[in-house]
Amino acid sequence: RRSSRVAVRRPRSPHIKATTSAINSIALKCSLEVYVVPREDLIILKIAWAKDSRSKIQERAVRNLLATDHDEDDVEHWLRELDLHDFAERWLA
């Protein structure tokens, strides 16, 4: 059997390095390796991608994720740390 992998482009940032231990790898019976990222990290990554790409799809994903249960303080802390807070402010109101 061939092993498949799903790759996620991650921006280089202190937040990613600080939360690397929070990323879990799950091996499924079908030999597909899946990485699970905490919701807060995904929100921050999507905001960074939305800023870089100005993609409406990423912006919609950010709005949907922010509507879910997450640690708002943690997200806001890292958005300030990564200089993304001003860009993300429209979704944080």
C-alpha positions in Angstrom: 0.0 0.0 0.0 1.0 3.5 -0.7 1.1 6.0 2.1 -0.7 9.4 1.6 0.0 12.6 3.4 -1.9 15.8 3.7 0.4 18.9 3.8 -0.6 22.2 5.3 1.4 25.3 4.5 2.3 27.0 7.8 3.6 30.5 7.9 6.8 30.9 9.9 6.0 32.5 13.1 6.9 32.4 16.8 3.3 31.3 17.5 3.8 28.2 15.4 7.0 27.3 17.1 5.4 27.9 20.5 2.5 25.6 19.8 4.3 22.9 17.8 3.7 20.5 20.8 0.0 21.1 20.4 -0.1 19.6 16.9 -1.0 16.0 17.1 -0.4 13.3 14.5 -3.0 10.6 14.0 -2.3 7.4 12.0 -5.5 6.0 10.5 -6.0 2.4 9.3 -5.9 3.6 5.7 -2.3 4.8 6.2 -3.3 8.4 5.9 -1.4 10.6 8.3 -3.6 13.4 9.6 -2.4 16.4 11.7 -4.8 18.0 14.2 -4.2 21.6 15.0 -6.0 23.4 17.9 -8.8 25.6 16.8 -7.1 28.8 18.0 -4.0 28.0 15.8 -6.3 27.4 12.8 -8.0 30.8 13.4 -4.6 32.5 13.5 -3.3 30.7 10.4 -6.5 31.5 8.4 -6.2 35.2 9.3 -2.5 35.2 8.2 -3.5 33.5 5.0 -6.4 35.9 4.4 -4.1 38.8 4.9 -1.5 37.4 2.4 -4.1 36.3 -0.2 -7.1 38.6 0.3 -9.1 35.4 -0.4 -12.8 35.6 0.2 -12.8 31.9 1.0 -10.2 32.4 3.8 -12.2 35.4 5.1 -15.4 33.2 5.2 -13.4 30.5 7.0 -12.2 33.0 9.6 -15.8 34.2 10.3 -17.0 30.7 10.6 -14.2 29.6 13.0 -14.6 32.7 15.1 -18.3 31.8 15.6 -17.2 28.5 17.3 -16.1 28.0 20.8 -12.4 29.1 21.2 -10.0 30.8 23.6 -10.5 34.5 22.6 -7.7 35.7 24.8 -5.2 33.3 23.3 -6.2 34.3 19.7 -6.1 38.0 20.5 -2.7 37.7 22.2 -1.1 35.9 19.2 -2.8 38.3 16.7 -1.1 41.2 18.5 2.2 39.3 18.8 2.2 38.5 15.1 1.1 42.0 14.1 -2.2 40.7 12.6 -4.6 42.3 15.1 -5.4 45.4 13.1 -6.1 43.4 10.0 -8.3 41.0 12.0 -10.2 43.6 13.9 -13.1 43.6 11.5 -13.9 40.0 12.6 -13.2 40.5 16.3 -15.8 43.1 17.0 
